[in-house]
Every structure is written in C-alpha cells, then in structure tokens.
C-alpha cells in the first residue's frame, strides 16, 4: 500500500518548482495527507485497530485534506483522490463500502470536472477501482487467514478427540481385562490344591482373555475398536462367576442395532469390572429391555454401594466398603450423551443396597440398524 504514495510526486514536484500557489499550505497539506495515509494503512492490517475511533478520525482527516488540496489546486493534486480511495478500501467492507463509496465517487467527479473537464472520468474511475480492488484483495486475504486458522483449530480438535478416544478405550479395555485376569488367577490358585483340572480351565481362560486383549488393544490403536453386547454379556457371566458373584441376565424386546450394541457393550464391561473389583457382591443382575423408541440397560449388584470421591475410577475402600465414581463412568456418560442417551449410576441394588448403573439410548433407524443375522427377540432369565 505504501508505494502508491509515489502518486504524490507530481504535487511535490510542483511545490519544489514553485508552480503551486500558497506553497506552505500545499506543503503542510502534503505532509499531513501522507502521515494520515500511513497511519490508516498500518491500522487497517490490525482487526482490533481497523474499526477504532482513531482510524475513522484519520480517514475523516484524509477526506478533508484530499478535497481541500484537490479542490484548491487541481492538476496533479487530483491524484490524491485515488490514494484516498485506496485508504478507504483498506478500512471499509461490504455495506459500508457501498454507502461511503457512492457519494465519494460523485463528489470526486464533480471536483475533478471543475478543474479537468472530461479528465474527471479518469480520476473518478481510478478512485472507485482503487477502492473496490483494495477492499476485495484484503477481504480475500483475511478470509484465507481465517480459513487457515480454522483448519489449524480443527486439526487441534481432532488430535484432542483422538487422544480422548484412545484414553477411554485403553481405560475400558485394560481395566476390564486386568480385573478378569486377576480374578481368574486367584480362582486358579484356590482350585489348584484340590482340583487341578478346574485350575487349568481357569488358566486356559486367562490365556484366552490375554489374547483377546491384545487384539482389542491393536484395534483401539488403529481406531477400529468396536464391541458387541452379546460378547460382553458372555464375558460378564464368566468374570462374575469366577469372582463368586451370581450373574442373572435378562434380555427382552427387539435386538439392539450396531451403534447401541457397541455403546451398551462398553457399559456392561465397565459396570461388571467395577462389580468384580470393588462391590463384594454375591449377585449381579443385568437387564436389557428393548423398545421401538429406546433401549434400556440396568446393571445392579447387592454389594457395598458407593460414595462420591476424587479419583480416577470407581474404586473401593476395603475397610469402609465404599467406592467412588470416576473417569470410567464419566467417560461412558459422555459417550452416551453424544448419541443422545444418558447414564445414571448410584446406590440401589436388587436388595435395597449395592450399586446400580442405568443406561438409556434412543433408537436411531439410520445409524442404529440391527446387524444382519441377529436372532429373533427373546426373553430369558438364567443364572450362569
């Protein structure tokens, strides 16, 4: 923007050669105009300063000097009008550009016609073109900067979302798997002195759980981790039985869709892990109730119950028989909320004590179509 000030060299030459009446007036006007032009241009490239009172005041001062010098001298001094148009283009945008530009061009044409006759067309044309082109180029530049900033922000958000997904998956996967391995290892240790075959069966289960965990961790790393409600219910029965907890599973209504199966599978995994690790329960009821509008999952045990506390998982205090709600259930609550569902956790087992987890998910026909090959709706209640 600054090199365009060379348009004022003709006026400066007139001053030096003594061809301008009242040269002190012209010299002071030239200095003030150039100073205001530089001030406006630098302010125009700072969004916070572009629409400040100082910028509008400098632009108004430029208007006074432009019409004063052009109207008084004419000739090469009329080139200050295109310069003023450039300054206006750096500040004005959209509707303000039209509202200010139209009367400006008319006024420029009138003043120029008085001094230069038909040459006023060139001055008026140069003024409007310089204003519009400058505004268009700067608006495009600002849009590019905003798009680049938005792209960077989206990239940062994607990284944060992936980190959160990976953290949740590892928490759910490792928490459940390690709990099952510990419980089955303890069962194998207890059974080994009196029933080696049963102990070996538990050890075989430990190997199977470990291999499955390796596969799931690889899937979590690559972002393709998914889970099945049926699979998680089978694992829940096995884990609860090994921990000495009687599992009772009830399923009714139409089979859930893919998305619902995956989300409810995570809920079963987390709730059963917490029951195995912390509840001290003797019975755990898992109820899946499907309906045309929503699917409801309730997992309740008759253990010690819980309290709120500041930790990273639903832990337990063996001496007091208490636990607390942490990131496991909090992460599941966020997952279900994204899908339009809800998750509630708190006291309320089948015997009036213990812990209850209730998950509700709406049925979305588009995103929640039932998987192919599913069995027909059934209703069962069977201890494992």
Long-range contacts (C-beta under 8 A, 24 or more apart in sequence): 1-41, 1-44, 1-86, 1-90, 1-134, 2-38, 2-41, 4-82, 4-83, 4-86, 5-34, 5-37, 5-38, 5-83, 7-79, 7-80, 7-82, 7-83, 8-33, 8-34, 8-79, 8-80, 8-83, 10-75, 10-76, 10-79, 11-69, 11-73, 11-76, 11-77, 11-79, 11-80, 13-76, 14-73, 14-75, 14-76, 14-77, 20-73, 21-73, 22-72, 25-72, 26-69, 26-73, 26-77, 29-65, 29-68, 29-69, 30-69, 32-61, 32-65, 33-62, 33-65, 33-66, 33-69, 33-80, 33-83, 36-61, 36-62, 36-65, 36-87, 37-62, 37-83, 37-87, 40-87, 40-90, 40-91, 41-87, 41-90, 43-91, 44-87, 44-90, 44-91, 44-138, 45-90, 47-142, 50-90, 50-91, 51-91, 55-91, 56-91, 59-87, 59-88, 59-91, 62-87, 67-107, 67-111, 70-111, 70-112, 70-115, 71-111, 71-114, 74-112, 74-114, 74-115, 74-116, 75-115, 75-116, 78-111, 78-112, 78-115, 78-116, 78-123, 79-123, 81-108, 81-111, 81-112, 81-123, 81-124, 81-126, 81-127, 82-123, 82-126, 82-127, 82-130, 83-130, 84-127, 85-126, 85-127, 85-128, 85-129, 85-130, 85-131, 85-134, 86-130, 86-131, 86-134, 88-131, 88-135, 89-130, 89-131, 89-132, 89-133, 89-134, 89-135, 89-138, 90-134, 90-135, 90-138, 92-131, 92-135, 93-135, 93-139, 97-131, 97-132, 97-135, 101-128, 101-131, 101-132, 104-131, 162-223, 165-223, 166-220, 166-221, 168-331, 168-335, 169-220, 169-225, 170-217, 170-220, 171-313, 171-327, 171-328, 171-331, 172-266, 172-269, 172-270, 172-328, 172-331, 173-213, 173-216, 173-217, 173-220, 173-225, 174-213, 174-217, 175-270, 175-273, 175-313, 175-328, 176-235, 176-239, 176-269, 176-270, 176-272, 176-273, 177-209, 177-210, 177-212, 177-213, 177-216, 179-239, 179-273, 179-276, 179-277, 180-209, 180-235, 180-238, 180-239, 180-242, 180-273, 180-276, 181-206, 181-209, 181-210, 183-239, 183-242, 183-243, 183-276, 184-209, 184-242, 187-242, 187-243, 202-242, 205-238, 205-242, 226-262, 227-261, 227-262, 227-265, 227-266, 227-269, 228-261, 228-262, 228-265, 229-256, 229-260, 229-261, 229-262, 229-264, 229-265, 229-268, 229-288, 230-261, 231-265, 232-264, 232-265, 232-266, 232-268, 232-269, 232-272, 233-268, 233-286, 233-288, 235-269, 235-272, 236-268, 236-269, 236-272, 236-284, 236-286, 237-384, 238-384, 239-272, 239-273, 239-276, 240-272, 240-275, 240-276, 240-284, 240-384, 241-384, 243-275, 243-276, 244-282, 245-275, 245-276, 245-279, 245-281, 245-282, 245-283, 245-284, 245-301, 246-282, 246-283, 246-284, 246-383, 246-384, 247-284, 247-286, 247-383, 247-384, 248-283, 248-284, 248-285, 248-286, 248-381, 248-382, 248-383, 249-286, 249-287, 249-288, 249-380, 249-381, 249-382, 249-384, 250-285, 250-286, 250-287, 250-288, 250-289, 250-379, 250-380, 250-381, 251-287, 251-288, 251-290, 251-378, 251-379, 251-380, 252-288, 252-289, 252-290, 252-377, 252-378, 252-379, 253-288, 253-289, 253-290, 253-291, 253-295, 253-377, 254-290, 254-291, 254-292, 254-370, 254-377, 255-290, 255-370, 255-371, 255-374, 255-375, 255-376, 255-377, 256-288, 256-290, 256-295, 256-361, 256-368, 256-370, 257-363, 257-364, 257-367, 257-368, 257-369, 257-370, 257-371, 258-368, 258-369, 258-370, 258-371, 259-339, 259-364, 259-367, 259-368, 260-295, 260-361, 260-363, 260-368, 261-371, 263-335, 263-336, 263-339, 263-341, 263-359, 263-361, 264-288, 264-295, 264-297, 264-359, 264-361, 266-332, 266-335, 267-297, 267-299, 267-332, 267-336, 267-343, 267-357, 267-359, 268-297, 268-299, 270-328, 270-329, 270-332, 270-357, 271-299, 271-357, 272-299, 273-328, 274-313, 274-314, 274-323, 274-328, 274-329, 274-355, 275-299, 275-301, 275-303, 275-355, 277-316, 278-303, 278-304, 278-314, 278-315, 278-316, 278-323, 279-303, 279-304, 279-316, 279-323, 279-354, 279-355, 280-304, 280-316, 280-321, 281-349, 281-354, 283-350, 285-350, 290-377, 291-363, 292-363, 293-362, 293-363, 294-341, 294-360, 294-361, 294-362, 294-363, 295-360, 295-361, 295-363, 296-358, 296-359, 296-360, 297-357, 297-358, 297-359, 297-360, 298-356, 298-357, 298-358, 298-359, 299-356, 299-357, 300-348, 300-349, 300-350, 300-354, 300-355, 300-356, 300-357, 301-349, 301-350, 301-354, 301-355, 302-349, 302-350, 302-351, 302-353, 302-354, 303-349, 303-353, 303-354, 303-355, 304-353, 304-354, 304-355, 305-347, 305-349, 305-353, 305-354, 305-355, 306-345, 306-346, 306-347, 306-355, 314-345, 323-355, 329-357, 332-359, 336-360, 336-361, 339-364, 340-364
